[in-house]
Amino acid sequence: MSAKEKAKAKIEQITGKVVRRVAHASGKDTTAAKGAALQARGKARESKEKGKDFFKR
């Protein structure tokens, strides 16, 4: 897995989690959903990269 893609996945996960929690605390449901989507996209990117690493071996 390239370090750049791995870092991008972690940043998306962390950013999504922070956005989701802050928006949920302030009662903004749409922004909370966007944060959850960003977090899920980061997890999907990480899974994709792990799969690529698995098949390279």
TIFI-601788 format. One record per residue (C-alpha): residue in one letter; residue number from 1; x, y, z. Coordinates in pm, 1 decimal, always signed. Example, Ala and Ser with C-alpha at 12.3 -4.5 7.8 and 13.67 -1.06 7.14 Angstrom:
<recs>
> A, 1, +1230.0, -450.0, +780.0 .
> S, 2, +1367.0, -106.0, +714.0 .
</recs>
This chain:
<recs>
> M, 1, +0.0, +0.0, +0.0 .
> S, 2, +142.8, +334.4, -88.7 .
> A, 3, +209.1, +554.4, +209.0 .
> K, 4, +23.0, +841.9, +44.7 .
> E, 5, -298.0, +642.5, -0.2 .
> K, 6, -270.9, +496.8, +349.4 .
> A, 7, -234.3, +844.8, +498.3 .
> K, 8, -524.2, +973.8, +291.3 .
> A, 9, -748.0, +693.6, +419.0 .
> K, 10, -660.8, +764.1, +783.9 .
> I, 11, -711.1, +1138.7, +739.8 .
> E, 12, -1056.4, +1080.4, +587.5 .
> Q, 13, -1151.4, +850.0, +874.4 .
> I, 14, -1038.3, +1090.5, +1144.5 .
> T, 15, -1188.3, +1396.9, +975.6 .
> G, 16, -1518.0, +1217.9, +921.8 .
> K, 17, -1533.8, +1107.8, +1283.5 .
> V, 18, -1464.1, +1459.6, +1412.6 .
> V, 19, -1716.8, +1621.0, +1177.5 .
> R, 20, -1980.1, +1362.8, +1268.4 .
> R, 21, -1935.7, +1406.2, +1644.0 .
> V, 22, -1929.2, +1786.4, +1637.0 .
> A, 23, -2232.2, +1805.2, +1407.9 .
> H, 24, -2422.9, +1552.7, +1616.3 .
> A, 25, -2348.5, +1747.4, +1933.6 .
> S, 26, -2474.2, +2069.6, +1777.2 .
> G, 27, -2784.7, +1901.3, +1632.9 .
> K, 28, -2697.9, +1927.9, +1262.9 .
> D, 29, -2811.0, +1596.2, +1121.6 .
> T, 30, -2717.7, +1659.5, +758.6 .
> T, 31, -2363.7, +1756.2, +845.4 .
> A, 32, -2339.8, +1454.0, +1074.5 .
> A, 33, -2442.7, +1232.5, +783.7 .
> K, 34, -2177.9, +1390.1, +562.6 .
> G, 35, -1917.2, +1321.1, +829.9 .
> A, 36, -2029.4, +959.2, +853.7 .
> A, 37, -2003.4, +927.2, +475.6 .
> L, 38, -1652.0, +1069.5, +481.0 .
> Q, 39, -1553.4, +825.0, +752.0 .
> A, 40, -1699.5, +533.1, +554.5 .
> R, 41, -1513.9, +643.7, +242.2 .
> G, 42, -1188.4, +640.5, +438.9 .
> K, 43, -1258.4, +289.8, +565.6 .
> A, 44, -1339.3, +171.9, +212.8 .
> R, 45, -1017.9, +323.3, +77.7 .
> E, 46, -818.9, +149.5, +352.1 .
> S, 47, -985.5, -184.8, +276.5 .
> K, 48, -911.7, -145.8, -93.5 .
> E, 49, -545.9, -78.9, -27.8 .
> K, 50, -518.3, -371.5, +214.4 .
> G, 51, -672.0, -596.8, -50.4 .
> K, 52, -419.4, -479.6, -305.8 .
> D, 53, -138.0, -555.6, -62.6 .
> F, 54, -276.8, -900.2, +10.6 .
> F, 55, -280.4, -1001.5, -356.9 .
> K, 56, +67.4, -864.8, -425.0 .
> R, 57, +220.5, -1128.2, -197.0 .
</recs>
